[in-house]
Each structure stands twice: as structure tokens, then as C-alpha cells.
């Protein structure tokens, strides 16, 4: 069975600063940013995209993964 992490919640005190760090420094894609009310805001950043992998990572389609 393949197990994978699909979503991780990271509470932050400054959403703009956290979003800038993950997008500009780490290279994530900013996918979602919604203010629910004055006290609550959700932002989602994704590190993986089918056309762009971060440097140093490799990915194999399921059918061609090397044997473990």
C-alpha cells in the first residue's frame, strides 16, 4: 500500500510572510488564499506540480518506479 501526505496544516501568525517564504524562498506554488473573516484566513501552497519538480527530487510514474 502506498501512503502519502496530501495536506499539512501549519498555523502561522503572519500569513503574508509565511506565504512569501514558501513561494519565494522554497519554490512552492500558491494555490489558494481566502479570507473567511477578519480573524481567519486560509492559504494553501503546493510543492509539487506535474511539470515542475523542486531541484534534488526525483519522481517516477507509478508504473515505472524502481523496485524496492
N, C-alpha and C positions, 0 to 999 in steps of 0.2 A: 504494500500500500504506500502510495506517495502522500506525504504530508507536507503542507506548505503554509506559510503565514500569509494571509491575504490582507489583513488590516491590523495596524498597531496604533493605539491611541496614546498621544503624548501631550499631557496638559502643559500649557505654557502661559506665562504672564503677559507676553507681548507677541501676539500672532503675527504682526507685520515683520518683526525682527526674526522670528523663527522661520517664517515663510521665505524671507530673503536669504537666510542662511542655507536652507535646504535647496532652494532653487539656484542661487548664485554660487555658493561655495561647494555644495555636494553634487549638484547637477541633476537634481530631481525635476520632474515635470509638475507644474502647478495645475491640478485638475479641477479643483472646486474651492470656492471661497464664498461662504454665505453667512450673513449676519442674521441671527434668529431674533435677537432683541438687543437692547443697549448693553446687556451684561453677558451675552453669549454669541460666539462666532465659531463657525466650523470651517476649517481649511484642510484640504487634502492634497498631498503631494505624492507622486508615484515615481519610483526609482527606475522602473523597467518599462521599456516600450519595445514592441516587436522590431522596430527599425533602428533602435539605438541602445546599445548596452554601455554601461559605465566602463571605463578603462580597467583592465585587470580581471574582468569577469568573463566567463565563457558560458555559453548556453547551447544545449543540444535539443533539437525537437525530440519529443518522447520516443519516436520510432528509431532514432539513431544515437541514443545515449550509449556511452561505453558501458560495458558490463561492470558490475561492482564486485 
